């Protein structure tokens, strides 16, 4: 353990109540994980990421409300539930690297977006073991812990079953899930990954598994943003029995912030989560989408992270694990964001957000995701998040088109004419809705026909969605036959569509 350890470090399942520490919230942290460090101090994945978060939440008094769970290294049998034995051996071998070998292998590891040193193995094992302990503490029936923040590094969500990459050596979250599924009664787990990069390793680990719902909001940039390629696109929804249990919300560009993420939560994340009904929620909490982060170039505020955490806290009877991931390369921005999340899990409400509206690019993506995911989830309604388009002058409503059609038909086929209204306001609202034959003043019998335009018949896709296919839709309208019958009988006709008429002269017949 590190030098900051104190009497507040306890096992989650045996901690006594002391009147100060909340028994249902825990934290895992050790400065020993800083033994994995880059040669260059300005590297994105640096030890200061976790030390600054710990200092910030401690200064704010959050750690006084949290149980401190001791960290321990992951065991081989735990890691092999996700990773291959060859992968395990390669990470173990890093502890024996000489300084000369580190320099010699630098180009290879740099091509994988990694740096290595003798302390890498120890830090990776502690990071993975820390997330395992956090998840076991929350998932165990014997534990009072409901929520836990695992402040760990190196991160894990890019590590695939057979490959380390993207600053990640073991997939901490994936390994933890496989272990709690074996050791506890928790079987259905939701992973919400808000790191600005797609968690390719986590999705890969569960791509065919219907017991794990993986949801990722990330920059995609048409496959050009790391980790690159099509795996993080909208159509990448899992395979086999896991089809539909991978949900990717890929942003097309930089600049996404609170409005865009909350919009995605309201229309995609939470509806699917409610239908899946997880027994445990894990946040893969990279903070590189935070405002001010140089790599993600997005703009989520601490309040935005807090609101997302608050929404997720309502799932799984409140069982929530926050596992630090890759992001947070602006150390201060990452620490502020982590503090906002910590305040929520320790019982504080999130700060108020200002009025906001998601931008056009985000609403388009969310709509496309909804169209794809509605194939698998009943709670997802594409119509509810269809992007709104500005109404142009050239736009016509269906009633207007029907009125024009009706006027043209009656004029050409029955020589009927439009009756103007003396009131301008009434003319704007009900123009072209009163038609009459030219003998209205001469014919001894005048028939007034008041009616609706007709009923539009179309098919519903389901209880919530109507796809108006114009080629297969039709209007039920009996008025044409009725007018023809009246004309053949030699009577005059006055047609009123949706306009009441209460005064009739002699020899007047009213049909409704």
C-alpha positions in Angstrom: 0.0 0.0 0.0 1.1 3.6 -0.3 2.0 6.1 2.4 -1.4 7.7 2.5 -3.0 4.5 3.9 -4.7 5.0 7.3 -7.2 3.5 9.6 -9.9 4.1 7.1 -8.6 1.2 4.9 -10.9 -1.7 5.5 -12.4 -4.7 3.7 -15.7 -3.8 2.2 -17.5 -6.8 3.6 -16.3 -6.4 7.2 -16.2 -2.6 7.8 -17.8 -1.3 11.0 -20.0 1.7 11.0 -18.2 4.7 12.6 -20.8 7.5 12.2 -18.6 9.3 9.7 -18.0 7.0 6.8 -21.0 6.1 4.6 -21.1 2.3 4.7 -22.5 2.0 1.2 -19.8 4.0 -0.7 -16.2 2.8 -1.2 -13.0 3.9 -3.0 -9.9 2.0 -4.2 -6.6 3.8 -4.7 -2.9 3.2 -4.3 0.1 5.3 -5.2 1.9 2.1 -6.0 0.3 2.2 -9.4 2.6 5.2 -10.2 5.5 2.8 -10.6 4.4 2.6 -14.3 5.6 5.9 -15.7 6.7 7.3 -19.1 10.1 8.6 -19.9 8.6 11.9 -21.0 6.7 13.9 -18.3 4.2 15.4 -20.8 2.9 11.9 -21.9 -0.9 11.6 -22.1 -1.0 8.6 -19.7 0.9 9.8 -16.7 0.8 8.9 -13.0 -0.5 12.4 -12.1 -3.9 11.4 -13.5 -4.6 9.3 -10.4 -2.7 11.2 -7.8 -4.4 14.5 -8.8 -7.8 12.8 -8.6 -7.1 11.4 -5.2 -5.8 14.8 -3.9 -8.9 16.6 -5.3 -11.5 14.3 -3.8 -9.6 14.2 -0.5 -9.4 18.0 -0.3 -13.2 18.2 -1.0 -13.9 15.8 2.0 -15.3 13.0 -0.2 -12.9 10.3 1.1 -14.3 10.9 4.6 -17.6 9.6 3.3 -16.1 6.5 1.6 -14.8 3.1 2.8 -11.2 2.6 1.7 -10.9 -0.9 0.2 -7.3 -2.3 0.0 -6.0 -3.0 -3.5 -4.3 -6.2 -4.5 -2.8 -7.6 -7.7 -5.0 -9.7 -10.1 -4.3 -13.4 -10.1 -3.5 -15.4 -13.3 -6.6 -17.5 -13.0 -8.7 -14.3 -12.9 -7.1 -12.7 -15.9 -7.3 -15.9 -18.0 -11.1 -15.7 -17.9 -10.7 -12.9 -20.5 -7.1 -12.9 -21.8 -5.0 -15.7 -23.5 -2.2 -17.3 -21.6 0.3 -15.9 -24.2 -1.0 -12.4 -23.4 -0.5 -13.0 -19.7 3.1 -14.2 -20.3 3.9 -11.2 -22.4 2.8 -8.8 -19.7 4.7 -10.8 -17.1 7.9 -10.6 -19.1 7.9 -6.8 -18.9 9.1 -6.9 -15.3 12.4 -8.4 -16.5 13.2 -5.7 -19.1 16.6 -4.1 -19.0 16.9 -0.4 -19.7 18.7 -1.4 -23.0 15.8 -3.6 -23.9 13.3 -0.9 -23.1 15.0 1.4 -25.6 15.3 -1.3 -28.2 11.6 -2.3 -28.1 10.3 1.3 -27.9 9.3 1.5 -31.6 7.3 -1.7 -31.4 5.4 -0.6 -28.2 5.0 2.9 -29.5 3.2 1.4 -32.6 0.7 -0.1 -30.2 0.3 3.3 -28.3 2.1 1.8 -25.3 5.1 2.5 -23.2 6.7 -0.1 -20.9 9.2 -0.4 -18.1 10.0 -2.8 -15.2 7.1 -1.4 -13.1 4.5 -1.9 -15.8 3.6 -5.4 -14.8 3.1 -4.6 -11.1 0.9 -1.6 -11.9 -1.2 -3.5 -14.5 -1.9 -6.3 -12.0 -2.8 -3.8 -9.3 -5.1 -1.9 -11.6 -6.9 -5.0 -12.7 -7.1 -6.4 -9.2 -8.4 -3.1 -7.9 -11.4 -3.1 -10.3 -12.0 -6.8 -9.5 -12.2 -5.9 -5.7 -14.4 -2.9 -6.4 -16.9 -5.0 -8.4 -16.8 -7.8 -5.9 -17.5 -5.4 -3.0 -20.6 -4.0 -4.8 -21.9 -7.3 -6.2 -21.5 -9.4 -3.1 -24.6 -10.2 -1.1 -22.6 -10.0 2.1 -21.4 -6.5 1.4 -23.0 -3.2 2.5 -21.2 -1.4 -0.3 -23.5 -0.1 -3.0 -21.1 2.1 -5.0 -17.3 2.2 -5.5 -14.8 4.4 -7.3 -11.7 2.5 -8.5 -9.0 5.1 -9.1 -6.6 2.9 -11.1 -4.1 2.9 -13.8 -3.0 1.8 -16.3 -6.4 1.7 -17.9 -8.0 -1.3 -19.6 -10.8 -0.8 -22.2 -8.6 -1.0 -25.3 -6.9 -4.3 -24.2 -8.3 -7.1 -26.3 -8.3 -10.8 -25.2 -5.0 -11.4 -27.1 -3.5 -7.9 -27.5 -2.4 -5.0 -25.3 -2.8 -1.6 -26.9 -3.8 2.0 -26.4 -2.1 2.5 -23.0 -4.0 -0.7 -21.8 -2.5 -4.1 -20.7 -5.3 -6.0 -19.1 -9.0 -5.2 -19.6 -9.8 -4.4 -16.0 -13.6 -4.1 -16.4 -13.9 -7.3 -18.6 -11.8 -9.4 -16.1 -13.8 -8.0 -13.2 -17.2 -8.9 -14.9 -16.1 -12.5 -15.6 -15.1 -12.9 -12.0 -18.2 -11.5 -10.4 -20.4 -13.6 -12.7 -18.5 -16.7 -11.3 -18.4 -15.7 -7.7 -21.7 -13.8 -7.0 -25.3 -13.9 -8.0 -24.9 -10.9 -10.3 -25.2 -12.2 -13.9 -26.5 -9.2 -15.9 -24.0 -6.4 -16.1 -24.2 -3.1 -18.0 -21.0 -1.3 -19.0 -21.4 2.4 -19.9 -18.2 3.7 -21.6 -18.0 7.4 -21.8 -14.3 7.6 -22.6 -13.9 9.6 -25.8 -12.4 6.6 -27.5 -14.3 3.4 -28.4 -13.6 0.6 -25.9 -12.8 -2.0 -28.6 -11.3 -4.4 -26.0 -14.4 -4.4 -23.8 -16.8 -4.9 -26.7 -14.6 -7.6 -28.2 -14.7 -9.5 -24.9 -18.5 -9.6 -24.8 -19.4 -9.3 -28.4 -21.3 -12.6 -28.4 -22.5 -12.5 -24.8 -26.2 -11.4 -24.0 -25.4 -11.2 -20.3 -23.3 -8.0 -20.7 -24.8 -4.9 -22.2 -21.9 -2.7 -23.6 -22.8 1.0 -24.4 -20.2 3.3 -25.7 -20.3 7.1 -26.5 -17.2 8.0 -28.4 -15.7 10.1 -31.2 -15.6 8.1 -34.4 -14.9 10.5 -37.2 -15.9 8.0 -39.8 -13.5 5.5 -38.4 -10.5 7.8 -38.3 -10.4 8.4 -34.6 -8.5 6.0 -32.4 -8.7 2.9 -32.2 -9.9 3.4 -35.8 -11.8 1.1 -38.1 -15.4 0.1 -38.3 -15.7 -1.8 -35.0 -17.1 1.2 -33.2 -19.8 2.2 -35.8 -23.5 2.2 -35.5 -24.0 -1.2 -37.1 -21.5 -2.9 -34.8 -24.1 -4.4 -32.5 -22.6 -7.7 -31.4 -22.9 -11.1 -33.0 -24.6 -14.4 -32.4 -26.5 -14.5 -29.1 -24.9 -11.2 -28.3 -26.5 -9.4 -31.2 -28.1 -6.1 -30.0 -26.1 -6.1 -26.7 -23.4 -3.8 -28.1 -24.6 -0.2 -28.5 -22.3 2.3 -30.2 -23.1 6.0 -30.3 -20.3 7.3 -32.6 -19.9 11.1 -32.7 -18.8 12.3 -36.2 -16.6 15.2 -35.0 -15.2 17.1 -32.0 -17.1 19.5 -29.9 -19.7 17.3 -28.3 -20.8 18.4 -24.8 -23.4 18.1 -22.1 -26.4 18.7 -24.4 -25.3 16.0 -26.8 -24.5 13.4 -24.2 -27.7 14.0 -22.2 -29.7 13.8 -25.4 -28.1 10.4 -26.1 -28.8 9.2 -22.6 -32.4 10.2 -22.7 -33.2 8.6 -26.1 -30.8 5.6 -26.3 -28.8 4.8 -23.1 -31.5 4.9 -20.4 -34.4 3.3 -22.5 -32.1 0.3 -23.3 -30.8 0.1 -19.8 -34.3 0.0 -18.3 -35.3 -2.8 -20.7 -32.1 -4.8 -20.0 -32.5 -4.3 -16.2 -28.8 -4.8 -15.2 -27.9 -6.2 -11.8 -24.7 -4.1 -11.8 -23.7 -1.0 -13.7 -20.0 -0.3 -14.4 -18.9 3.1 -15.8 -15.7 2.9 -17.9 -14.9 6.4 -16.8 -12.4 8.0 -19.1 -12.5 11.8 -18.7 -10.9 12.7 -22.1 -14.3 14.1 -23.4 -14.1 16.7 -20.7 -13.9 20.4 -21.5 -10.3 21.4 -21.9 -8.9 17.9 -22.7 -6.4 18.2 -25.6 -6.9 14.8 -27.0 -10.7 14.4 -27.0 -11.5 18.0 -28.0 -15.0 17.7 -26.6 -16.7 19.8 -23.9 -18.5 17.8 -21.2 -18.5 19.8 -18.0 -18.2 18.3 -14.5 -22.0 18.9 -14.1 -22.6 16.9 -17.3 -20.6 13.9 -15.9 -22.5 14.3 -12.6 -25.9 14.1 -14.4 -24.9 11.0 -16.3 -23.7 9.4 -13.1 -26.9 10.3 -11.4 -29.1 8.7 -14.1 -27.1 5.5 -14.0 -27.3 5.4 -10.2 -31.0 4.7 -10.5 -30.3 1.4 -12.2 -29.5 -2.0 -10.6 -30.9 -1.0 -7.2 -28.1 1.6 -7.0 -25.2 -0.9 -7.5 -22.6 1.1 -9.4 -18.8 0.9 -10.0 -16.9 3.7 -11.5 -13.6 2.4 -13.0 -11.1 5.0 -14.2 -10.2 4.4 -17.8 -7.8 6.0 -20.4 -8.9 9.6 -20.4 -8.1 12.6 -18.4 -5.0 13.9 -20.1 -5.7 17.4 -18.9 -5.0 16.5 -15.3 -7.0 19.3 -13.8 -10.0 18.8 -16.0 -10.0 15.1 -15.3 -9.7 15.7 -11.5 -12.6 18.2 -11.6 -14.8 15.8 -13.5 -13.9 12.9 -11.2 -14.8 15.0 -8.2 -18.3 15.7 -9.7 -18.8 12.0 -10.2 -17.6 11.2 -6.7 -19.9 13.8 -5.1 -22.9 12.1 -6.8 -22.0 8.6 -5.6 -21.5 9.9 -2.1 -25.0 11.3 -2.1 -24.9 14.9 -3.4 -27.2 16.0 -6.1 -25.6 17.1 -9.4 -25.2 20.8 -10.1 -27.9 22.4 -12.2 -27.4 22.5 -16.0 -28.4 25.5 -18.1 -31.1 25.2 -20.8 -29.5 23.4 -23.7 -30.2 21.8 -27.1 -28.2 19.1 -28.8 -26.5 20.1 -32.0 -27.5 18.9 -35.4 -24.7 16.3 -35.8 -25.5 14.7 -32.5 -29.2 14.5 -33.1 -28.6 12.9 -36.5 -26.4 10.3 -34.9 -28.8 9.5 -32.1 -31.6 9.1 -34.6 -29.6 6.7 -36.7 -28.6 4.7 -33.6 -32.2 4.6 -32.6 -33.2 3.2 -36.0 -30.6 0.5 -35.7 -31.2 -0.4 -32.0 -35.0 -0.4 -32.3 -34.5 -3.7 -34.1 -33.4 -5.2 -30.8 -35.0 -3.0 -28.1 -38.7 -2.2 -27.8 -38.0 0.9 -25.6 -36.1 2.7 -28.4 -38.4 4.9 -30.4 -36.7 6.4 -33.5 -39.7 8.8 -34.1 -39.1 10.4 -30.7 -35.6 11.5 -31.7 -36.0 12.2 -35.4 -34.1 15.4 -36.2 -36.3 18.5 -36.6 -35.8 20.3 -39.9 -36.6 23.9 -40.4 -39.9 24.3 -42.2 -39.4 26.2 -45.4 -41.9 28.3 -47.4 -42.2 25.6 -50.0 -43.4 23.0 -47.4 -47.1 22.0 -47.7 -49.1 20.1 -45.1 -51.2 17.1 -46.2 -54.5 19.0 -45.6 -53.4 21.8 -47.9 -52.5 19.3 -50.6 -55.9 17.7 -50.2 -57.7 21.0 -50.4 -55.9 21.8 -53.6 -56.7 18.4 -55.1 -60.4 18.7 -54.0 -60.7 22.2 -55.6 -59.1 21.0 -58.8 -61.2 17.9 -59.0 -64.6 19.6 -58.3 -63.8 22.4 -60.8 -62.7 20.2 -63.6 -65.3 17.4 -63.2 -68.4 19.2 -61.9 -67.7 22.8 -62.9 -67.9 23.9 -59.2 -66.4 27.1 -58.0 -64.8 28.4 -54.8 -67.0 30.5 -52.5 -64.9 33.4 -51.2 -65.2 34.4 -47.5 -65.6 38.0 -46.6 -63.5 37.7 -43.5 -59.8 37.7 -44.3 -58.9 35.6 -41.2 -61.5 33.1 -42.0 -60.3 33.0 -45.6 -56.8 32.1 -44.5 -58.1 29.3 -42.2 -60.9 27.9 -44.3 -60.2 29.0 -47.9 -60.9 26.5 -50.7 -63.2 24.6 -48.3 -66.5 25.9 -49.6 -67.5 25.0 -53.2 -70.8 25.4 -55.1 -72.3 24.7 -58.5 -72.9 27.7 -60.8 -76.7 27.4 -60.5 -76.7 28.1 -56.8 -79.1 31.1 -57.3 -81.4 29.4 -59.8 -81.8 25.8 -58.9 -85.0 25.3 -56.7 -83.3 22.5 -54.7 -79.9 23.0 -53.1 -78.1 20.3 -51.2 -75.6 21.3 -48.5 -72.9 18.6 -48.0 -70.7 19.1 -44.9 -67.9 16.6 -44.4 -64.4 15.9 -43.3 -61.7 15.4 -45.9 -61.6 11.6 -45.3 -59.7 9.2 -43.2 -56.1 8.4 -44.1 -55.5 4.6 -43.8 -51.9 3.3 -43.2 -50.2 0.5 -41.4 -48.4 0.7 -38.1 -45.0 -0.8 -37.8 -45.6 -1.3 -34.0 -47.5 0.3 -31.2 -45.2 3.3 -31.2 -44.2 3.8 -34.9 -46.1 4.6 -38.0 -44.2 4.5 -41.3 -46.3 6.5 -43.8 -45.4 4.8 -47.1 -47.3 7.0 -49.6 -47.3 4.3 -52.2 -49.2 1.9 -49.9 -51.4 4.5 -48.1 -54.8 5.7 -49.3 -57.5 8.1 -48.5 -61.1 6.9 -47.9 -63.4 9.4 -49.6 -67.0 8.8 -50.6 -67.8 12.4 -51.6 -67.0 11.9 -55.3 -69.8 9.3 -55.8 -72.2 11.4 -53.7 -71.6 14.5 -55.7 -72.1 12.6 -59.0 -75.4 11.3 -57.8 -76.6 14.7 -56.8 -75.6 16.2 -60.1 -77.3 13.4 -62.0 -80.5 14.1 -60.0 -80.4 17.7 -61.2 -79.8 19.3 -57.8 -77.5 22.1 -56.9 -74.6 21.4 -54.5 -72.9 23.5 -51.9 -70.0 21.7 -50.2 -68.5 22.8 -46.9 -65.5 21.0 -45.5 -65.4 21.2 -41.7 -67.5 24.4 -41.6 -70.8 24.4 -39.7 -73.8 26.0 -41.4 -77.0 26.5 -39.4 -79.5 28.6 -41.6 -81.1 26.9 -44.6 -83.8 28.2 -47.0 -86.8 26.5 -48.5 -86.2 23.2 -50.4 -82.8 22.8 -48.7 -81.4 19.4 -47.8 -78.5 19.1 -45.4 -76.2 16.0 -45.6 -73.5 15.4 -43.0 
